[in-house]
Amino acid sequence: MSAERPEPAKMGLREKKKLRTRLTLQQQGLRLFREQGYAATTIEQIAEASDISPSTFFRYFPTKEALVLEDDDDRIMIDSFLRQPAELSPIRALRLAIQEGFGSMSPEAKESLSGRMGLMMTVPELRAASLIQMNEMLIMIAKLSANRLGRSGEDFDVMLFAGSIVGAMMAVQLYCADHPEADFFAVVDEALALYEAGLPLGVLGQARE
């Protein structure tokens, strides 16, 4: 019998305010990037558009680059992953955690994430930085999966699994960059469903039909 998952801890008013400010900064930054380009947009302009001071901007993001690359999604996904029943496989737990995480996001947060991913694919310096971020994601997934399996995060099998998940996320990003009409969140779940099914080659060609 599956153990019941504990309810997520409720977010305090202070944390909610911080999240709203971060989202506002990202939304205003994305708007300015669209209107005048990433390179031409300054931190001062983003802060002014968000009705805060430049010094306050740096409390939330250390650089303009971080405005695009950083968010709270990882923390939300990790918390959800850790709440999944212990008997679930890492891929199943990860898929459910991502479903739960995406499901809890507001439409504004989803729009912000999609816009930021588009920038990562088109701005050279952001694309290079996102590759470093992918390495960090691989290590994070390996540690979480290893803990669930009672193994070391440095085990080859665990690292290979984590690397395959990161590769899937990169493939989804590239696919969605070429197909802006695609629902990113649906494509992520579709990719993980294929992995959960053992990545059967016979159905790969049918998946996008």
Disulfide bonds with the S-S distance in Angstrom:
none
